[in-house]
Amino acid sequence: MQHRSPGGRAVSDPNPLIDTSTPHSARFWNYFVGGEDNYEVDRQIGDQIKEIFPGLVDVAVTSRHFLGRAVRHLAGEPGIRQFLDVGTGLPTADNTHEVAQRVAPDARIVYVDNDPIVLAHAKALLTSTPEGRTAYLDADLYEPEAVLKAAASTLDLSQPVALMILNTLGHVADYDQARGLVGRLMAGLPSGSHLVISDSTATSEGMIAASEAYNASGAVPYHVRGTADIAGFFDGLELVDPGIVRVPDWRPAPHGSAVPAAAVDAYCGVGRKH
């Protein structure tokens, strides 16, 4: 499914006319995680897909929980104080800056998206502790160097950064291109930086059928991939334990979700740059 938008075109109007005639990726995912920033067309395709594959709701919820656990870990033990969240999507509860600044009030977070609907909600993201800083960039995943240059106005790119690309890379149809974009972003970050990725995976017939139904809805397609493809994004990095696993299995909270990992068609990982 298409979950978080990587961008794809320039946006000049801060209050764009919202198209409610076709499903929209960020609104669709917002519906699945219990948000209110969605329309009837998004709920209709969401309900249709839930009939085909109810497990997609578990993917949405557990992926959101993974974001929180990964950010808490990175802001804690490794002491990461800078986060670059690419393809942020619509804000919900426990956004990256909220989780990071609970652990480290001086954390700096830059959100990156290039979607007019997300842009219209950007002000909801632009909050911060007095000690830290939160910024939003209207920028494009397909221009990694431009993303890094713009992020440098908020982040110190000579110090470690956590690059977060969650539920976004499926927007890039060509796998080699997707890997190249990740590699170019990581190339601009120093030693000690981390890469955080999660994505839906083609690990069940239900997920594949749900993906086909979503892509036939008129929304921008989202390409689910195999687990080996998810692992390939981390080539050259040191994987943080427990490695590439289903999202509920990445350092689960002692009293976390009751969703069995085997039921979730989404994999994730965290890797450290030497």
C-alpha positions in Angstrom: 0.0 0.0 0.0 1.0 3.6 -0.4 1.4 5.0 3.1 3.7 8.0 3.3 4.4 10.3 0.4 8.0 10.8 -0.9 7.0 13.8 -3.0 7.2 14.2 -6.7 6.4 17.8 -7.7 6.9 21.3 -6.6 4.2 22.9 -4.5 3.7 26.7 -4.4 0.2 27.0 -3.1 0.2 26.6 0.7 -3.6 25.9 0.7 -4.0 23.6 -2.3 -7.4 22.4 -3.6 -7.8 18.9 -2.2 -9.0 16.3 -4.6 -11.5 14.1 -2.8 -12.5 12.1 -5.9 -9.7 9.6 -5.7 -8.0 7.9 -2.7 -4.9 9.5 -1.4 -2.0 7.7 0.1 -1.5 9.7 3.3 -5.2 10.0 4.0 -5.7 6.3 3.4 -3.0 5.4 5.9 -4.3 8.1 8.3 -7.6 6.3 8.3 -6.0 3.0 9.1 -4.1 4.3 12.1 -7.3 5.9 13.5 -6.7 9.5 12.3 -9.4 12.0 11.2 -7.6 13.6 8.2 -9.3 11.5 5.5 -12.4 11.6 3.3 -15.1 9.2 2.2 -13.2 8.0 -0.8 -10.3 7.0 1.4 -12.5 5.2 3.8 -14.3 3.4 1.0 -11.1 1.9 -0.4 -9.9 1.3 3.1 -13.0 -0.7 4.0 -12.8 -2.6 0.7 -9.2 -3.6 1.4 -10.0 -4.5 5.0 -12.5 -7.0 3.5 -9.8 -8.4 1.2 -7.0 -8.4 3.8 -7.9 -7.3 7.4 -4.3 -7.7 8.4 -3.4 -4.4 6.7 -4.8 -2.6 9.7 -2.3 -4.5 11.9 0.5 -3.5 9.5 -0.5 0.2 9.9 -0.7 0.1 13.7 2.4 -2.0 14.3 4.4 0.1 11.9 3.5 3.2 13.8 4.5 1.5 17.0 7.9 0.6 15.5 8.5 4.2 14.7 8.2 5.1 18.3 10.4 2.2 19.5 13.1 3.0 17.0 13.1 6.7 17.8 13.2 6.1 21.6 16.1 3.6 21.1 18.1 6.0 18.9 17.6 9.0 21.2 18.5 6.9 24.1 21.4 4.4 24.0 23.2 5.7 20.8 22.5 9.3 21.8 21.2 10.5 18.4 20.0 14.1 18.6 19.1 14.7 15.0 16.3 13.0 12.9 15.6 13.4 9.2 12.2 11.9 8.5 11.6 11.6 4.7 8.1 11.0 3.5 6.5 11.9 6.8 2.9 11.8 5.8 0.0 13.3 7.8 0.7 13.9 11.4 -1.0 11.7 14.0 -0.1 10.9 17.6 3.5 10.3 18.6 5.2 11.9 15.7 9.0 11.6 15.4 9.6 14.9 17.1 7.3 14.2 20.0 8.9 10.8 20.7 12.5 12.1 20.3 12.0 15.2 22.4 10.4 13.2 25.3 13.7 11.4 25.5 16.0 14.2 24.6 14.4 17.7 24.7 17.3 19.2 22.7 16.6 16.8 19.7 16.3 18.4 16.3 13.9 16.9 13.7 13.4 17.7 10.0 10.3 16.4 8.3 10.5 16.0 4.5 7.5 15.6 2.2 6.3 17.1 -1.1 2.6 16.4 -1.0 0.2 19.3 -1.1 -2.1 17.7 1.4 0.7 17.0 3.8 1.9 20.6 3.2 -1.5 21.9 4.2 -1.1 20.1 7.6 2.5 21.0 8.1 1.8 23.6 10.8 0.7 20.7 13.0 4.2 19.3 12.8 6.0 22.6 13.5 6.1 22.3 17.2 9.1 21.8 19.4 10.5 21.9 22.9 12.3 25.2 23.7 15.6 23.3 23.7 15.2 21.5 20.4 13.9 22.4 17.0 11.4 21.0 14.5 11.3 22.0 10.8 9.3 20.9 7.7 10.8 20.8 4.2 8.7 20.8 1.0 11.3 18.7 -0.7 11.6 15.6 -3.0 12.9 12.1 -2.2 14.1 12.0 -5.8 16.5 14.8 -5.2 18.6 13.5 -2.2 21.3 16.1 -2.4 18.8 19.0 -2.4 17.1 17.4 0.6 20.4 17.2 2.5 21.3 20.8 1.6 17.9 22.1 2.8 18.1 20.0 6.0 21.5 21.5 6.8 19.7 24.7 7.8 18.4 22.9 10.8 20.6 19.9 11.3 24.4 19.7 11.7 25.4 17.2 9.1 28.8 16.8 10.6 27.1 15.0 13.5 25.2 11.7 13.4 21.7 11.8 12.0 18.9 9.2 12.0 17.5 9.0 8.5 14.0 7.6 8.7 12.1 6.4 5.6 9.1 4.6 6.8 6.4 3.1 4.6 7.6 5.3 1.7 10.0 3.4 -0.5 7.3 1.4 -2.2 6.4 4.5 -4.1 9.5 4.1 -6.1 8.7 1.5 -8.7 12.2 0.6 -9.6 14.1 -1.2 -6.8 17.5 -0.2 -8.0 16.5 3.4 -8.1 15.0 3.1 -4.6 18.3 1.7 -3.3 20.2 4.4 -5.1 18.1 7.1 -3.5 18.7 5.7 0.0 22.4 5.4 -0.7 22.7 9.0 -1.8 21.0 10.2 1.3 23.2 8.1 3.6 26.3 9.2 1.6 25.7 12.8 2.8 25.5 11.7 6.5 28.5 11.1 8.8 29.8 8.0 10.6 27.5 7.1 13.4 24.4 8.0 11.5 21.6 5.4 11.4 19.1 4.3 8.7 15.5 3.3 9.8 13.3 1.7 7.3 9.9 -0.2 7.4 7.7 -1.2 4.6 4.8 -3.5 3.7 6.1 -6.8 2.2 4.8 -9.3 -0.4 4.9 -12.0 2.2 1.3 -13.3 1.9 -1.3 -13.7 -0.8 -3.6 -11.4 1.2 -1.1 -8.6 1.2 -0.4 -9.0 -2.6 -4.2 -9.0 -3.3 -4.6 -5.9 -1.1 -1.8 -4.2 -2.9 -3.4 -4.9 -6.3 -6.8 -3.6 -5.1 -5.2 -0.4 -3.8 -3.2 0.2 -7.0 -6.4 -0.3 -9.1 -8.2 2.4 -7.1 -6.7 5.3 -8.9 -4.3 6.2 -6.2 -0.5 6.5 -6.9 0.7 2.8 -6.9 2.6 1.3 -4.0 4.9 -1.6 -4.7 5.3 -4.3 -2.0 8.6 -6.1 -2.1 10.3 -9.2 -0.7 12.1 -9.3 2.6 15.5 -9.6 0.8 14.8 -6.3 -0.9 14.2 -4.7 2.4 17.5 -6.1 3.7 19.2 -4.8 0.6 18.6 -1.2 1.6 21.0 -1.8 4.5 24.0 -3.1 2.5 27.2 -1.6 3.9 25.6 -0.7 7.2 25.9 -2.5 10.6 22.5 -3.8 11.4 21.3 -3.1 14.9 19.9 -6.2 16.7 17.6 -7.9 16.0 18.3 -7.2 12.3 15.7 -7.4 9.6 12.5 -8.6 11.2 8.7 -8.1 11.1 7.8 -4.8 12.6 6.3 -6.2 15.9 9.5 -8.2 16.5 11.9 -5.2 16.5 12.7 -4.7 20.2 9.0 -5.1 21.3 7.8 -3.4 24.4 7.3 -5.8 27.4 3.6 -5.0 27.2 3.2 -4.1 23.6 0.7 -5.1 20.9 -0.9 -8.5 21.1 -0.8 -8.8 17.3 1.2 -11.9 16.4 4.3 -11.1 14.3 3.4 -13.9 11.9 0.3 -12.0 10.9 2.0 -8.8 10.0 3.3 -8.4 6.4 5.7 -5.6 7.1 9.5 -5.7 7.8 11.8 -3.2 9.2 15.4 -2.6 10.3 17.8 -0.1 11.8 21.4 0.1 10.5 24.4 2.1 11.6 26.9 3.8 9.3 30.5 3.1 10.2 
